[in-house]
Amino acid sequence: MHRLLQRLLVVEDDVAVARALCRTLTRAGFTVVSARSCSDARSLEQVFDATILDLDLPDGNGVDLARALMAEARAPNILFFTSCTDPTLLARARCLGSVVMKSLGTGPILSWLETTAREGTDIPQSGTAPSARARDQRASSSPQRRSRTR
């Protein structure tokens, strides 16, 4: 299979989790850049094919960071890899991308990356995927959609 996704950004403040995740992704053939905080991720100038974010970061949350990266067209595919149990934050995350609980390990992440590459779009594979309403809301809030409805 020709892999469309090559460059990944991993934003994770837990050094052991970040190291294990980056090692797994590198062994799977991806080029991985790692950041430990929102400010570290924002300082990077690259454009990534996909971004894997923790929700709880030392200087902010993954949802706000994902919004910023998406607004700059630097992260078209978002997956949150988290232990967060805050239902409000998890719901906000599901509006932007897929959510995989850390307790499930890296298997669902690899599946998501394969499906996203195959389909050429963000196809949730986590079992905690955005609802149809959330996907519609995300689509209707895109700049292209808003400009057509004005």
DRENVORO-371596 format. One line per 4 residues: number of its first residue (from 1); their letters; for each residue x, y, z of N, C-alpha, C, O. Coordinates in steps of 0.1 Angstrom, whole numbers. Example, Ala and Ser with C-alpha at 12.3 -4.5 7.8 and 13.67 -1.06 7.14 Angstrom:
1 = as = 132/-57/78/123/-45/78/132/-33/78/142/-33/85 ~ 128/-22/71/137/-11/71/129/0/79/134/11/80
end
This chain:
1 = mhrl = 8/-12/0/0/0/0/9/12/0/18/13/8 ~ 6/22/-9/13/35/-9/8/43/3/-4/46/4 ~ 17/47/11/13/55/23/13/70/20/23/75/15 ~ 1/76/21/0/90/19/4/99/31/9/110/29
5 = lqrl = 3/93/43/7/100/55/21/96/58/24/84/60 ~ 30/106/59/44/103/62/48/111/75/55/105/84 ~ 45/123/75/50/132/86/40/134/97/29/139/95 ~ 44/129/109/35/130/121/41/139/131/53/139/134
9 = lvve = 32/146/138/35/153/150/29/146/162/17/144/162 ~ 37/144/172/32/138/185/34/148/195/45/153/198 ~ 23/152/202/24/162/213/20/155/226/8/152/228 ~ 30/151/234/28/143/246/38/148/257/50/148/254
13 = ddva = 33/151/269/42/156/279/48/145/287/58/147/294 ~ 42/133/287/48/122/295/59/116/286/57/110/276 ~ 71/117/291/83/113/284/82/98/280/85/94/268 ~ 79/89/289/78/75/286/68/72/276/70/64/267
17 = vara = 56/78/276/45/76/266/50/81/253/48/74/243 ~ 56/93/253/60/99/240/71/90/234/71/88/222 ~ 80/86/242/91/77/236/86/64/230/89/61/219 ~ 77/58/237/71/45/232/63/47/220/64/40/210
21 = lcrt = 55/58/220/46/61/208/55/64/196/52/59/185 ~ 65/73/198/73/77/187/81/65/181/83/64/169 ~ 86/56/190/93/44/186/84/35/177/88/30/167 ~ 71/33/182/62/25/175/59/31/161/58/23/151
25 = ltra = 57/44/160/53/50/148/65/50/138/63/48/126 ~ 77/52/143/89/52/135/91/38/129/95/36/117 ~ 89/28/138/91/14/133/80/11/122/83/2/113 ~ 69/17/123/58/15/113/61/23/100/54/22/90
29 = gftv = 72/31/99/76/37/87/73/52/86/75/58/76 ~ 69/58/97/65/72/97/77/81/101/86/76/108 ~ 77/93/97/87/103/102/80/111/113/69/116/111 ~ 85/111/125/79/116/136/86/127/143/98/126/145
33 = vsar = 79/138/145/85/149/153/77/150/166/64/148/166 ~ 84/151/177/77/151/190/78/165/197/89/171/196 ~ 68/169/204/68/181/212/62/177/226/53/169/227 ~ 66/184/236/62/181/250/52/191/255/46/189/266
37 = scsd = 49/202/248/39/212/252/33/219/240/37/217/229 ~ 22/226/243/16/234/233/26/244/227/26/246/215 ~ 33/251/235/43/261/230/53/255/221/57/260/211 ~ 58/243/225/68/236/217/62/232/203/68/234/193
41 = arsl = 50/227/203/43/224/191/41/236/182/43/236/170 ~ 36/247/188/34/259/180/46/265/174/46/271/164 ~ 58/263/181/71/268/176/76/261/163/84/266/156 ~ 71/249/161/75/241/149/69/248/137/58/252/137
45 = eqvf = 77/248/126/72/254/114/67/245/103/62/249/93 ~ 69/232/105/65/222/95/50/220/94/43/224/103 ~ 46/215/83/33/210/80/33/195/82/42/188/77 ~ 23/190/89/23/175/92/11/169/85/1/176/83
49 = dati = 12/156/82/1/149/76/-9/145/86/-21/145/83 ~ -5/143/98/-14/140/109/-7/144/122/5/144/123 ~ -16/146/132/-11/150/145/-18/142/156/-30/140/156 ~ -10/137/165/-15/129/176/-12/137/189/-1/140/192
53 = ldld = -23/141/196/-22/150/207/-27/144/220/-37/136/220 ~ -21/147/231/-26/144/244/-36/156/247/-34/167/241 ~ -46/153/255/-56/164/258/-50/173/270/-52/185/269 ~ -44/167/279/-39/174/291/-24/177/289/-16/168/291
57 = lpdg = -21/189/286/-7/193/284/-3/204/294/-12/211/300 ~ 10/205/298/13/214/308/10/229/306/8/236/316 ~ 9/233/294/6/248/291/-7/250/283/-8/260/277 ~ -16/240/284/-29/242/277/-35/228/275/-32/218/281
61 = ngvd = -44/228/265/-51/215/262/-50/212/247/-48/221/239 ~ -50/199/244/-49/195/230/-59/200/221/-57/202/209 ~ -71/203/226/-82/208/217/-79/222/212/-80/224/200 ~ -74/230/221/-71/244/216/-59/244/207/-58/251/197
65 = lara = -49/235/210/-38/234/201/-42/228/188/-37/233/177 ~ -51/218/187/-55/213/175/-62/224/166/-60/225/154 ~ -71/231/173/-77/242/165/-67/252/159/-69/256/148 ~ -57/256/167/-47/265/162/-39/259/150/-37/265/140
69 = lmae = -35/246/151/-28/240/140/-37/238/128/-32/239/117 ~ -49/235/130/-58/234/119/-61/247/112/-61/248/100 ~ -62/258/120/-64/271/114/-53/275/106/-54/283/96 ~ -41/271/109/-29/274/102/-26/264/90/-16/265/84
73 = arap = -35/255/88/-34/244/78/-21/236/80/-15/232/70 ~ -18/233/92/-6/226/95/-9/212/100/1/204/102 ~ -21/209/102/-25/195/108/-39/192/103/-49/194/110 ~ -40/186/91/-53/183/86/-60/171/92/-72/169/92
77 = nilf = -53/162/98/-58/150/105/-54/149/119/-42/150/123 ~ -64/149/128/-61/150/142/-66/137/149/-77/132/147 ~ -58/132/159/-62/121/167/-57/125/181/-46/129/183 ~ -66/123/191/-63/126/205/-60/113/212/-68/104/211
81 = ftsc = -48/111/218/-44/99/225/-43/104/240/-34/111/244 ~ -53/99/248/-54/105/261/-59/96/272/-64/85/269 ~ -57/100/284/-63/94/296/-73/103/302/-79/99/313 ~ -76/114/296/-86/124/301/-99/117/304/-104/109/296
85 = tdpt = -106/121/315/-119/116/318/-129/127/318/-141/125/321 ~ -125/139/315/-134/151/315/-144/150/303/-139/152/292 ~ -157/147/305/-166/145/294/-167/157/285/-169/156/273 ~ -166/169/291/-167/181/282/-155/183/273/-157/186/261
89 = llar = -143/180/278/-131/181/270/-131/170/260/-127/172/248 ~ -135/158/263/-136/147/254/-146/150/243/-143/147/231 ~ -157/156/246/-167/160/236/-162/170/226/-164/169/214 ~ -154/180/232/-148/190/223/-138/184/214/-137/187/202
93 = arcl = -130/174/219/-120/167/211/-127/159/200/-122/160/188 ~ -138/153/203/-145/145/192/-150/153/181/-153/148/170 ~ -152/166/184/-157/175/173/-146/178/163/-148/182/152 ~ -133/176/167/-122/179/158/-115/167/152/-109/168/142
97 = gsvv = -117/155/159/-110/143/154/-113/131/162/-123/131/169 ~ -106/121/160/-108/108/167/-102/109/181/-92/117/184 ~ -107/101/190/-102/100/204/-98/85/207/-107/77/205 ~ -86/83/211/-82/69/215/-77/71/230/-69/79/233
101 = mksl = -83/62/238/-79/62/252/-65/55/253/-63/45/246 ~ -56/60/261/-43/55/262/-43/40/267/-34/32/264 ~ -53/37/275/-54/23/280/-56/13/268/-54/1/270 ~ -60/17/256/-61/8/245/-48/6/237/-48/-3/229
105 = gtgp = -38/13/241/-25/11/234/-24/18/221/-32/26/217 ~ -14/14/213/-11/21/200/-18/14/188/-18/20/178 ~ -23/2/190/-30/-5/179/-40/4/172/-40/5/160 ~ -50/10/180/-60/18/173/-54/30/166/-60/35/156
109 = ilsw = -43/35/170/-36/47/163/-31/42/150/-33/49/140 ~ -24/31/149/-19/25/137/-31/22/127/-30/25/115 ~ -42/17/132/-53/14/124/-59/27/118/-63/28/106 ~ -60/38/127/-65/51/122/-56/56/112/-61/62/102
113 = lett = -43/56/113/-34/61/104/-35/54/90/-35/60/80 ~ -36/41/91/-38/33/78/-51/37/71/-51/39/59 ~ -62/37/79/-75/41/73/-75/55/67/-80/58/57 ~ -69/64/75/-68/78/71/-60/80/58/-64/87/49
117 = areg = -49/72/57/-41/73/45/-48/67/33/-48/72/22 ~ -55/56/35/-62/49/25/-74/57/19/-76/58/7 ~ -81/63/29/-93/71/25/-90/85/21/-98/92/14 ~ -78/90/25/-74/104/22/-82/114/30/-83/125/27
121 = tdip = -87/109/42/-94/118/50/-94/113/64/-89/102/67 ~ -99/121/74/-99/117/88/-110/108/90/-122/112/91 ~ -108/95/91/-118/85/93/-116/79/107/-106/72/109 ~ -124/82/116/-123/78/130/-124/63/131/-132/56/125
125 = qsgt = -115/57/139/-114/42/141/-114/39/156/-110/27/159 ~ -117/48/165/-114/46/179/-125/40/187/-123/35/198 ~ -137/39/182/-148/35/190/-154/47/198/-164/46/205 ~ -147/58/198/-152/71/204/-152/81/193/-147/93/196
129 = apsa = -156/78/181/-156/87/170/-166/98/171/-175/97/179 ~ -163/109/164/-173/120/164/-187/115/159/-187/107/150 ~ -197/120/165/-210/117/160/-213/124/146/-205/132/142 ~ -223/119/139/-226/125/126/-229/140/128/-225/148/120
133 = rard = -235/144/139/-238/158/142/-225/166/144/-224/177/139 ~ -216/160/151/-203/167/153/-195/168/140/-189/179/137 ~ -195/158/131/-189/159/118/-195/170/110/-188/178/103 ~ -209/170/110/-216/181/102/-212/195/108/-210/204/100
137 = qras = -212/196/121/-208/209/127/-194/213/123/-192/225/120 ~ -185/203/124/-171/207/120/-171/211/105/-164/221/102 ~ -178/204/96/-178/208/82/-184/222/80/-179/229/72 ~ -195/224/87/-202/237/85/-194/249/91/-197/260/88
141 = sspq = -184/246/100/-177/257/106/-164/260/98/-156/268/102 ~ -161/252/87/-149/254/79/-151/267/72/-162/271/68 ~ -140/274/69/-140/287/62/-147/286/49/-154/296/45 ~ -145/276/41/-151/274/28/-166/273/29/-173/280/21
145 = rrsr = -171/265/38/-185/264/40/-192/277/44/-202/280/39 ~ -185/284/54/-191/296/59/-192/306/47/-202/314/47 ~ -182/307/39/-182/317/28/-194/314/18/-199/324/12 ~ -197/302/17/-208/299/7/-222/302/13/-231/304/5
149 = tr = -223/302/26/-236/304/32/-239/319/36/-250/322/40 ~ -229/327/33/-232/342/36/-239/349/26/-241/361/27
end
